[in-house]
């Protein structure tokens, strides 16, 4: 009976170790994807700001005609 219990515990520990390893790989992959998306977002923000600067003419500060 003790051998069976010990064997079940060893199997459970091995399954948990495999699950932890799989989750670790998934987390590493997700961080890689997050870093890639963060860099892409920063590039898009920079591009948007440059386009916005060139697209919006600067309005002169003048008094309205009725002043």
C-alpha positions in Angstrom: 0.0 0.0 0.0 2.8 2.4 0.8 4.5 1.6 -2.6 1.3 2.5 -4.4 0.9 5.7 -2.5 4.5 6.7 -3.1 4.1 5.9 -6.8 1.0 8.1 -7.1 2.8 10.9 -5.4 5.8 10.6 -7.7 3.5 10.6 -10.7 1.7 13.6 -9.4 5.0 15.5 -8.8 6.2 14.6 -12.3 2.9 15.8 -13.9 3.1 19.1 -11.9 6.7 19.6 -12.9 5.7 19.1 -16.6 2.8 21.5 -16.2 5.1 24.1 -14.6 7.6 23.8 -17.4 4.9 24.2 -20.0 3.5 27.3 -18.3 7.0 28.7 -18.0 7.5 28.4 -21.8 4.1 30.0 -22.4 5.0 32.9 -20.1 8.3 33.4 -21.9 6.5 33.4 -25.2 4.0 35.9 -24.0 6.7 38.3 -22.7 8.4 38.1 -26.1 5.1 38.9 -27.8 4.4 41.8 -25.3 7.9 43.3 -26.0 7.3 43.0 -29.8 3.9 44.7 -29.5 5.2 47.4 -27.1 8.0 48.3 -29.6 5.5 48.3 -32.5 3.1 50.6 -30.5 6.0 53.0 -29.6 6.9 53.2 -33.3 3.3 53.8 -34.3 2.9 56.5 -31.7 6.1 58.2 -32.9 4.9 58.0 -36.5 1.5 59.4 -35.6 3.1 62.3 -33.8 5.3 63.1 -36.8 2.4 62.9 -39.1 0.3 65.1 -36.8 3.0 67.7 -36.7 3.1 67.9 -40.5 -0.6 67.7 -41.1 -1.7 70.4 -38.7 -0.8 73.9 -39.9 0.1 76.3 -37.1 -2.7 78.8 -36.7 -1.6 82.4 -36.3 -2.7 84.1 -33.2 -4.8 87.1 -34.3 -7.6 89.0 -32.9 -11.1 88.3 -34.4 -12.3 91.0 -36.9 -14.8 92.4 -34.5 -12.2 93.5 -32.0 
